[in-house]
Amino acid sequence: MKRMIFMGLILMASMTAVAQDLMEDGSKVVLPLEAQACNLPSAPPPIPDPPVKEELLKAQKLIKQFQGEMEVYRGCIDKDIDSGELSQGNLQAISNAYDYSVGMEERVAEMFNEALRAYKASTAK
């Protein structure tokens, strides 16, 4: 079991190294250490199918909490963006992380909207 975990960590590290692009200034696309310490929140759990009102209300509260945590995350990764000390690669990595977090938030909102539409369709009958 330890060997599998160790091999997984090695694979993950090697994939990260390969995935790093080089920018025109020769810098690697990698988050600055301060931004790496920022906590990307986990998405709320999926809404059971078929959704019921109580589950939707609970999900709505969790999604609002998630959105607030995403604002904190984006503020954390953007904290040093105007410092003038970041390379082009750092700036690109921050932009990528920011875009990923926005996309994640949009996917969570769409899942909620789909569940809400399904609930409304089931109650309209």
N, C-alpha and C positions, 0 to 999 in steps of 0.2 A: 504494500500500500504506500509506504514512504517513497519507494522508488517511482511509483506512478505519479505521485505528487511532485517529486523532484523533476521528473522528465517533463511534466506539464509546465512547471515554472521555467525550465530551460527553453521549451518550445515557445512559450509566451514571450520571453525576453528576446529570443532570436527573431520572432515575428515583428516585435516592436522595432528592433534595430533595422530590419529590412524595410519596414514601412516608412521610415524616416526619409523624407525628401530633402534635397539640397536646394537652397534658394540661390538667387543670383550673387548674393554677397558671400556665398560659401557656407552659410550657417545651416544647421539642420532644423527641420520642422519638429521642434520639441517644446513642450510647455516649460516655462521657467519653474524652478523649484518651488517658489511661493505658490504658483497656480496649481502645481501638482498636489499640494497639500489641501486644496479646496475639496470639499465633500460634495460630489455629485449625488443628489438624492435618488433614492430608489422610487420607481413608479408605484403608485398604489396598487393593491391587488385587483384582479379582474372582477367585474360585476357578474354574479351568477346569472345563468340563463335558465328560465325566463326571469327578468328582473321584477322585483316587487318594490313598492314605494319606500319601505323602510331601508332596503338595500341601496336604493338610489340616493336617499337623503344621507346615508352614511358615506357613500362614495363621493357625493358632492363635497362633504366636509373634508374628506381625505384629499380630494383633488385641490381644494383651495389651500390646504396646508402644503401640499406638494408644490403648488405654484409659488407660494411664499418662499419655500426652501430653494426653489430654482432661482428666484430673484437674488437671494443671498449668495448662491453659488456663482451666478453671473457677475455679481458685484465683487466677489472674491477673485475670480480669474481676471477681471478687468482692472483690478486695483492698481497695478503698476504699469498700465498700458501707456500712459503719458509720461513716464519717467525719462524717456530718451535713452535708457540703458539696455533696451531689448533689441535683439537682432531681428532681421526680417523673418527668420525661421520661428522665433518666439512669437512674433506678432501673428504669423500665419497659424501657428498651433493654437493660440488663444482664440482666433477667429473660428477655427475648426471646432474647438470645444464649445464655443458660444453657439454656433450653428447647430451642433449636435443637441445641445440642451433645449434649444427652441424646438427642434424637430421632435424631440422626446415629449416635450410638453404638448405639442400639437397632436401627437399620436394618442396621448392619454385623454385629451379633450375629445378627440373623435370617437374613442371607445365609449366614453361617457355619453356622447350625443347619440351614438348608435343604440345604446342600451335605453336611453330615454325615449327615442323614437319607437323602439320595440315595446316599451311599457305603454306608451300612449296608444299604439295600435292595438294592443291587447285589451286595454280598458275601453276603447271606442266600440268594441263589439257588443 
